[in-house]
Amino acid sequence: MTRFLPFLSSFLLLFYTGHQLVFAQADPFQQPKKGFASWQPAPSWEHALLSGNGAMGAMVMGNPHDETFILNQAQLYLPATEPKPPIDQASRLDEIRSLILQGKGEEAAKIPVEQSMKEGYGGHLWSNPYVPAFDVRLQMEPSNVQKYVRTVDFETGEANVTWTDANGTYQRRLFVSRPDSAVVISIKGTAKINGQLSFARRPVEWTQWEQINKTVENVHIGASDNKWLTYRSAYKKRWPGSLQGYEGVGRVEVKGGTYRTQGNDFLIQNADEVLVFIKINANFDYAHSQVDQLKKHLTSLPADYQALVNRHKNVHGELFNRVKLDLGGGAEANLFTETLNLKTKSGKVAPAIIEKQFDAARYNIISATGINPPNLQGIWGGTWSPAWSSDFTHDGNVEVAISALLTSRVPELMRAYFDYHDKRLPFYRDNAQKMFGTRGIHVPSHTSSHGWDNHFDPIWCLSLWTGGAGWTASFYYDYWLHTGDRKFLKERAYPFMKESALFYEDFLKTGPDGKYVFNPSYSPENNPANHASQASINATMDVMIAKQLLRNCIAAAQELNTDKSQVKKWQQMLTKMPAYELDETGALKEWLWPGLQNNHQHRHISHLYSLYDQVDPDFKNNPTLLAGARKIVEEKMKFRYKENGGEMVFGMAQLAFVTANLEDAPTTAQLIDWLSRFYWTNGLGTYHNPGSLFNMDLSGGYPSVIMRALVYSEPGLVKLLPALPEAWETGSISGLLLRGGVEVQQLTWAKQEVTVVLKSPQQQEITLQAPKNMQLVSGGKPVSASGARITQVRLPAGKEVRLVFRAK
């Protein structure tokens, strides 16, 4: 026995060393430092682990021996309905306006539908749906699983599955590379790998076959040359510029063992490691296959997983790590997501969980943004019939999804949003001319593969909504405010803004009182309490968008020293805007027209638009209007309390934007609590409703709410901790980008002291509002006339300025 011990020790050392070499990490079951762990495979595709590079997305189910990777490509909008130019709604506009003025909104809303029938539309044409590309199927030799974990690493973008069974310990690692434009999969283990690999069509439910048979011409799946997997799919319906199909290629590299292709499968025996590289391209000219081009690209990648993941981390990880939130951590940070989601439902959410969700949300949006901004599902999806086509919904959803990108200091990702809209400008001009008889542009409520407005409905009468272009233009201008990119302002932002304003020059008509009348008008997706129709007049949101747009146009023109006569016209237009009003209870009115009553029992808060991002000048200088807005918050919170948060999570995020900007910490805390508790999958994706409808709006809105609670900014003004939840007694955040180009290098707070380090690319002086019950002790100059909380701070170009505040 004594002679055997040295041999046993040597064997154990050899096994342990081999284990280390196989996995190149201390413990393959360990949760990533920045990331999460889940203790069971996904019960449905909505709970899959997520990875993406803005062009392709991957969803990892996590089954050890029968795995499915669902792959997506950002341009795959199924050509189900041929786009048609917008209906000639303009020819019926006088009729629509007359009926609305008579209080006959229901009749008015039927006219666009009637016109669409006359023109052969057959009613509104829903946007083309976002659909998955294909599945990667992997079957391995089955054995009883003794230990299991699946993880996502936010810094590397990896979605990993690790398990031990009777054969050994195995790990599958996947990420979607930004620099190398490929899905990369590695399979390793302490024992040999045996199994088969193939591409497969995403399963079609019986209710979906009619749509698939009408749209998909063919699917060809293959495996060849002991190296390649291919997937090609062509579409039946084609028109100029349409997507005609798509192609995916997989390169398989096997180290050790034997391997061969057989039929559509790749068979592997006794391998030491399997590497798979996949790229998917949309094809707008299917007669010319891109398979050889894809093979050439994949052949150029080294068969070295770690080298590739390091390259990706240098790009993706750098984006992710620009902002860091620390609320003190705690044991909850190490909970499995299944436990985390159960724990959040049962009570108040621990700060450590909020940190985790903040990181997960930012990871999701970064991973989904690239070719396009995030659609309703980001860049992912596992069904052929996604809710609302998983399109780009421009009356709130997309705006919330992208709402954190500027403040979280990844402004380059906003270019996807601007590129998407700039490409569709010809469609938007057609919309304005055909639907409203105006110059300029009209952005519809829903788009996917094109930009024409085909959404006509007698109840959800979105063809009467005119605010899309103005709202979109606000993000162009906000990009300028954050980045100071004057070239962008001149060449992209201001031209888009001018065309948006041009629409109003033609659309707005003057009423008997000399004020503009917004008719038709629409407050998404609400109707007055005393009228059944959503078709209305002078929706407050429409007025707010137009006023904000004109003010921004004036400021941009003055910055660029151009269009002086146009500036005078815009200034004159501002004087003719309807005044905001309060109802008999003191609440801000949602419709600025006699007889239209507020309807608080609704998930939208459109008439608080002027408080979404900055506090509009009309409100900042008017305590009465601010009180009216707070009354709306109070009423909407009553509605949300009844539903314990309730459906349509992006509306709740918008409400939290408003309460944070109003410095209402208790209400902001309650909203964050709801957002944290009910809207997260086991893969830390997000939902639209409590526990249902996979949707990425909250992934954009959640970090945005938290950052707004910690810092508010306007050009020349910064407020520290304006809506800090009471439970966050200590914490820090770093890397925020504020309006005026100011960067928050570090903001640290505790009960007795708050420290902030600011840096500006150019010399400027700002006004800084200290946290409540705090006063400046170093770093600035208090302004006594404005109160002890107000400080004037001079920021030299490119130099850090540190300010310290202490409790009074």
Steps between C-alpha positions, in 0.01 A plus 500: 500500500786739583659429161165585330460848656766677288336355187155614616633847579662524159178387331290756686751775417498395136117494492474839671763651271324359196173641627665841527643474151166399352306789649776760551325633811501416869148366513285452190186510721585839648270796435668778298605809693275706275220272392261243639440130549191286445458152646273347237456502120250739346143364519415702185686721254406811697726385786803428278841653564570793267800608296523737206714740301233730354494305173436145626339372817526163670273342760639207701247260650754314712402133478813291564448213256240635256585865450337766284658830406243733339669741260370835374611761249402865535355540148275193491156655470287244320361655177142406582331812364615703203539860611260741340526878482291667768132551429372832377384600845574863412204510259271410792670723756236775493233237557697349789555840657135596470381182669748537786391860556143370523608248765457207260842343550383145436368598158819693424718201592312281251589723205866389460383137514230574242755674279739205529222268382430727202868487409519124532689471827240288674555683827825585670806304397694389805877543492698201382591274795847443639571126483782266608763380254548137606597272785831333565431155644761308700443150637762354732535161664238498780585427862360594840584862583657541844574872497383779272513876445445739213646851509531825309811716531406861426862602432585228249150453358522125562203274567640182654357165605704278733411160643645183646357163409626143528740557209666816628465877525409691184464864408339664198590864449336734247533866410419715197810694400487868406851525350482164320128501406430138591327280752776302671434177690748288694433155649759352737509241775711288729375202299466446128223668303261281306195630321351655191454857389257643245309805385123474526194700418345674797190295595175626348181485703187377324345848513803641318515268201257703289727803526816295439353329193405836354839659554783243506582352160760247610749403767823317421707357784828325435830371633806442279873440472536393864506869584195703397138536608269713286150642525332680209145626490322685218183706522204484260390860516742740339489862394768760419740528791336225704678234698508192275643253747793436727796267536694364791829311496670311779865398504573207734848431635557180699814441701583135560272205432321434173230695322305501173194646334208270434183634342425826678693404813854536621600188695770518768672219688755519784588863442699715742339827390241611247492856363216640289507836318173627349407803295156592365435753225175641372482467121327764289609329173445131565603394151853588604589281794724634773602157628851515356547849640385380842736201485789726411425725797473209742818337367692814594422453871762319711393173662573650840194573712684694770670729250166577339318562827783730613461702179126527559546598864726786393206647306183381673649502849630851454149619412348317795756622754463868420239526776524329839234501772577392858220494757697306758459149367394223733433128502206543262749573221587129490144368481403284205263697278214261573543571871557870435171528309310316773658716768414828329134403474473444876616839630724803459788458260851491645754751360719212380216378277450850360871512414466165321193609304661834411797315350280240326282766342797694365654176373179415315471835323870517407477147359185583300618827343703510179343476156176629650392635836329241722160391374230381741699182568842663472667277245366166624191285458393139482160520333373552145214718628643751749276743687445821299729349234794585730526814291619851579215669684558875502234620744708405803665159473811577294546828684515321835726224361765755393446739794817402690751503214607863523517524879682166525769643272460278197382771258648317202223241539243775438622510140295184436186697588594792278604275210170314522298822470720676244466202263123533521473873432352447150222290659441763768466774235241289317310457827483874562387581147248217450351487848500864608562700181813659644866540428753357743490157657264279698639206703227238549428311820627166366778416255722204426640443151370827353370836620158544340205545733265209435341486845129580464262389770160628614591472871879535515492782247875549483489647149373817671806526728734777387765502775737231369745718307521767768568244773762331283663837431542559874755216515701653215519823696571326829795322337643844423439618856688201643786473251554854369545346153442811289552314172218263594279794597558669167489202265249265660313638801398843375385378154280233664365753749421753225300246302310405814418867560402551137215255555350724769527811284248341264297284738406750770196720444405805703178496702265791579712596801814536289653182645594191303261207494651150489234312305509205464684421820579189699621425853640146478301276564241673715158655454331773704294369790183638340573394140533148365740586219875553510464739205512837667610860483787694665660206682741658747779270387472624142531860616796417724688323220446787256614764751810302595588447134466868411710609797769249409494612137546862608791408728666288231463768233649760732789269586566445129438868419253420224136538391433830678169556322393147581583559866263797503226281352554232765499761775169632368358147488586451867284798594199331338521170688205410726564563870521205738198467727398338828170323562264568789710281734820688418639224276670576170255443216577228246296681232499877469148528371171586671298201613774234475551345842813339642510121509744392772416128479758437235856373468633789284610838638538678166401844632809499724725490192658836589644340815636178348858617437544854627257720687351712224538879545121540509491282811827603662382858531139419590426352846133461407579278202751301707227442757269388219761252380547365853124452520517283188780297659281453807205379291713270284657349812150420630442314175834318527445409868176325404698284260813465717695654214297344223544464128698704247824540686635778277220728621608436857860580405385828346309579819823443694686733259249768596510440875880500500506827307246643747733396787232273643719238669227291674295450183813430295602239757160332480515488120853356504375239747222392263734503201742277691247248619276375221656549158812281479556161338729232642751610234468861625325608186197718561123482455231738380247379758554332838641158416407507131587639155877497445585865430807724530337836582579461871861408423536854366273668752627338820857637498365831372269533802784424740740745340234774502436437869871561563575791263286746305655717232430785264765704317659704777306329782567183701293368792654236725287221647169671412288190567725267699295212650525501878615137509815583303688635800843470342616448147685628199466532126761591242522579131178692436486744207291811564356770280767758432754220453577479872612157619432375851828322561384398847202571724518348849244551773442413864279646771749765607702570184466511123794531261484559128779520242407679177689547176416708195660488152476879478520778754161591636321615812206303631245536776501200730218411738621311808311203645228581752625603844856530372730799461824553311822472698753500215532535126261777396345833582164505685239741371334627815228693320364177351521294817769291662447207258603699192867513400678658205772272367768591248610202292836546322537316171605138548566523874327326788319711759421341834220634720412385850167558677422421862182477697393828662 
